[in-house]
Amino acid sequence: MEFLLELLFEFFGELFLQLFGEMFGGAFKAAWYKLRGRDHELTAAQETAWSVMTGIGAGILTVLVVPHLAIRLHWLQILNLLLAPVAAGLLVERLRAWRESRREFSLEVAGYAALFGFAFALTRWLFGQ
């Protein structure tokens, strides 16, 4: 039972870091738009590059602040690397839908958030201790 509780705590800890990074990236993107005077959306290639670069950047920042991985078992780290970005993508999409008062699911938002989460998790996995 203790192992299961530790596993859940570790998974949700990594998921929380990803969600925090995604929210920080979204705030940074909004500030960047305001500073540059842009009001149009990015193309799919630009949005993909943005998600990957900010995911890597947020991953590096969190490794500097929290260098130890919460999940210690290698197979669970791999499982986290696959599942946490998908969970983060779905959560970010639903939070954004709630904030925008829309009911329909946006595969693009979920995909970009999951891509951010994967770049974030992969960076932490490669450089974390």
C-alpha positions in Angstrom: 0.0 0.0 0.0 2.8 2.4 0.9 4.4 1.7 -2.5 1.2 2.6 -4.3 0.8 5.9 -2.4 4.5 6.8 -3.1 3.9 6.0 -6.8 0.8 8.2 -7.0 2.6 11.0 -5.2 5.6 10.8 -7.5 3.4 10.7 -10.7 1.3 13.7 -9.6 4.5 15.6 -8.5 5.9 15.3 -12.1 2.5 16.1 -13.6 2.2 19.2 -11.4 5.7 20.4 -12.6 4.5 19.9 -16.2 1.3 21.8 -15.7 3.1 24.6 -13.9 5.6 24.8 -16.8 2.7 24.8 -19.4 1.0 27.7 -17.6 4.3 29.6 -17.3 4.9 29.0 -21.0 1.4 30.3 -21.9 1.9 33.4 -19.8 5.3 34.0 -21.4 3.7 33.6 -24.9 0.9 36.1 -24.1 3.5 38.6 -22.8 5.6 38.0 -26.0 2.6 38.8 -28.1 1.9 42.0 -26.2 5.5 43.2 -26.5 5.7 42.4 -30.2 2.2 43.8 -30.9 1.0 40.6 -32.5 -2.6 39.7 -32.5 -2.7 36.7 -34.9 -2.1 33.0 -34.1 1.1 31.1 -34.9 1.2 28.6 -37.8 1.2 24.9 -36.9 5.0 24.8 -37.5 5.6 27.8 -35.3 3.3 26.5 -32.6 5.1 23.1 -32.7 8.5 24.8 -32.4 7.2 27.0 -29.6 5.9 24.0 -27.7 9.2 22.1 -28.0 11.4 25.0 -27.2 9.5 26.2 -24.2 9.1 22.6 -23.0 12.9 22.1 -23.1 13.4 25.5 -21.5 11.0 24.8 -18.6 12.5 21.3 -18.2 16.0 22.8 -17.8 14.8 25.4 -15.4 13.0 22.8 -13.2 16.1 20.6 -13.3 18.1 23.5 -12.0 15.6 24.1 -9.2 14.6 20.5 -8.5 17.5 18.3 -9.8 16.2 15.0 -8.4 13.5 13.1 -10.3 10.5 12.3 -8.2 10.2 8.8 -9.7 13.2 6.6 -9.0 12.4 3.3 -10.7 13.5 3.3 -14.4 10.4 1.5 -15.8 8.2 4.0 -14.0 10.2 6.9 -15.4 9.5 5.6 -18.9 5.9 5.1 -18.1 5.8 8.7 -16.7 7.5 9.9 -19.9 4.7 8.5 -21.9 1.6 9.1 -19.7 2.2 12.4 -18.0 2.4 14.5 -21.2 -0.9 13.0 -22.4 -2.5 13.7 -19.1 -1.1 17.2 -19.0 -2.3 17.9 -22.5 -5.8 16.8 -21.7 -5.9 18.8 -18.5 -4.5 22.0 -20.2 -7.0 21.6 -23.0 -9.9 21.3 -20.5 -8.7 24.2 -18.4 -8.3 26.4 -21.5 -11.8 25.4 -22.7 -13.2 26.3 -19.3 -11.4 29.7 -19.4 -12.7 30.3 -22.9 -16.2 29.1 -22.1 -16.3 26.5 -24.8 -17.5 22.9 -24.7 -15.9 21.4 -27.8 -12.6 19.6 -27.4 -9.6 21.1 -29.3 -7.2 18.5 -30.5 -4.7 21.2 -31.5 -4.5 22.6 -27.9 -4.2 19.2 -26.4 -1.6 18.2 -28.9 0.6 21.2 -28.4 0.3 20.9 -24.6 1.2 17.2 -24.8 4.1 18.1 -27.0 5.3 20.7 -24.5 4.8 18.1 -21.7 6.8 15.5 -23.6 9.7 17.9 -24.3 9.6 18.9 -20.6 9.5 15.3 -19.3 12.2 14.2 -21.7 14.5 17.0 -20.7 13.9 16.3 -17.0 14.5 12.6 -17.6 17.7 13.2 -19.6 19.3 15.8 -17.2 17.6 15.0 -13.9 19.4 12.9 -11.3 
